[in-house]
Amino acid sequence: MQYYFLILFLFLGLTSISAQESKQIISKDTLKYETIDPLRPAKAAFYSAIFPGLGQIYNKKYWKLPLVYGAIGASTYFYIDSQKSYTLYRNEYKNRLAGNTSSSEYMSNLSESQLVSAQKQFQRNRDLSALFIVGFYVLNIIDANIDAALSQFNVSERLAFKPAINRNRITLQNDFGFALNYSF
């Protein structure tokens, strides 16, 4: 069991050991300030609201485009398909009430209650598909907004989250933990 801690220490501790070997004196401040555009999230959300996926293009996250178009496209396909089926069963039901005969052999074998039930099912599916279209459209806008806001988040090399193994002087055992370091 102690070998695992030793291997873990050697594997994860190499970065902190190598950082302690070389000491540099910085003669001048080398901080570079990046300009933060406070309107970037709003622009990305606006572009996605105008045309789905345009905010992802603005954020240069091209891999999200198939997800956006796939979700909205699949929902649109199911909406159109459910609407066609609903219209087919509704017209058959109306023709039956008017006393006309059915042109389809399959439809003529269905009872009126089955036609009403099929209409309700396809109407429900159509309404759910419309809800999914709106939901994915709004999710597209929210994703573009959040991605643009997080792209300006400062992730500097000076901020490090490293594992550390410390020797406890009282119990003479190794303590494993994580250290959050920020160098000035």
N, C-alpha and C positions, 0 to 999 in steps of 0.2 A: 504494500500500500504506500510505503514511503517512496518507492521508486516512481509512482505516478506523480506525486507532488514534485519530485525532483525533475522529471521530464517536463511537467507543466511549467515549472519555474524556468527551466532552460529555454523552452519553446516560447513562452510569453514574455519572459523577462529580458530577452535579447535587445529589444528596442530601448528599454530604459538603461541597460548597461552601456550600450553603444552611445547613448545620448550623454552619459556621464563622462565618457572618456575625453571628448573634445570640448574645450571651453572656448567660447568666442566672446570677444568684447566688441560690442556694436558701438561704433563711433558716432553714427548719426541715426536718426529715426528713419526706419525703412517702411513705416506704415503707409499703405496706399488706401486711400478712402475711395470706396466705390459709390457712385451716385445711386441713390435709391429713388426710383420713380414711384411716387405714391399713387399715381393713376394707373399704373400697370395692371393691377387686378381688375379695375373697373373697365379698362380697355379690353382685356381678354374676355370678360363676361359680356360686354357689349357685342364683341365680334361673334361670340358663340350664340348670342341671342338673335343676331341678324341671320346667321347661317350656321347650322350645327357643324362643329368641327373646326370652324375658323379660329376660335379661341385657342384650340390645341395647336393649330398651325402657328399662331402668334407666339405661343409659348415654346415652340420648336419641339413639341412632343408628338411627332408624327406617328409613333407606334399606337397612339390612342385612337387614331382615325378609324381603323377597321372596327374597333369596339363601339364607337359612337354610331357609325353608319350601320353596323350589324344589328345593334339593339333597336335603333329607330326603324330600320328597314324591315326587320323581322316583325316588329309590332304592326307596322303599316301593312305588311302582307297579310297577317292574320286578321286585321281589321277589314281589309277588302274582301278576303275570302269569307269571313263570317257575314258580311253585308250581302254578298251574292247569295249565300245559302239562305239567309233570312228572307231575302226578297223572293227566292224561288218557292220556299214553303208558304210564305204569305200569299203569293199569287195563286198557288194551288188551293189554299184554303178559301180565298175569295171566289175562285171559279166554282168550287164546290157549293158555296152558299148561293151563288147565282144560278146553280143548276147545270152548269156546263160539265162536260166530261173531260177527263184528264188525258193529256197527250202522251204521258209517260206511264209505262207499265208499273214501274216501281212506285210512283206516287199514287196510282189508283189502288194499290194494295194497302195503303196506310189509312187508318181511321182519322176522323176529324180531331179526336183528342191527341193522337200522335202528331198530327200537323201542328196543333197549338203548342204541344210540348217542344217540338223541334224549333218552332219560332222563338219560344222563350229562351231555349238554350243558345241559339245562334245570336239572339239579341244580347244576351248576357255576355257571351264571348266577344261580341263586337264592342260593347261598352268597356269591358276590361282591357281590350286591345287599345282603345282610345285613351284609357287611363294610363296604360304603359307608355304610349307614345308621348303623352304630356310629361310623365314621370322621367323618362329617359332624356327628354329635351331639357327639362329643368336640371337634371343631374349633370348633363353636359355643360350647362352654364356654371353650375356650382363648381364642377371640377376645374374648369378653366380659371375661375376666380381664385380658388385655393392654390392651384398650381402656380399661378403668377405671383401670388403673395409669398409662397414658400420659396420660390426661386430667388428671392432677394434676401433670404435668411442668411445670416453671416455664419459660414462654416469655415473657420480659419484653421491654419496649421498650428497656430499657437494654442488651440484648445484641444486637449487630448484626454481620452478616457482609456486608461490602461490598467491591466491587472497587476497586482503587486503581492509579493510574499514578504512579510515582515517577521523578524525573529522576536518573539516575546521574551523579554529578559527575566521576567518573574517566573514563568512556568517552563522556560527553555524549550518552547514548542513554536512551530511555524504557524503564523496566522495568514490566511489567504483573504484578500479583499480587492476592491477596486479603488483606484485613485483618479480623481478628476483634477487635472492640472491645467493651469492657465499661465503661460509665460508672458511677461511684460516686455 
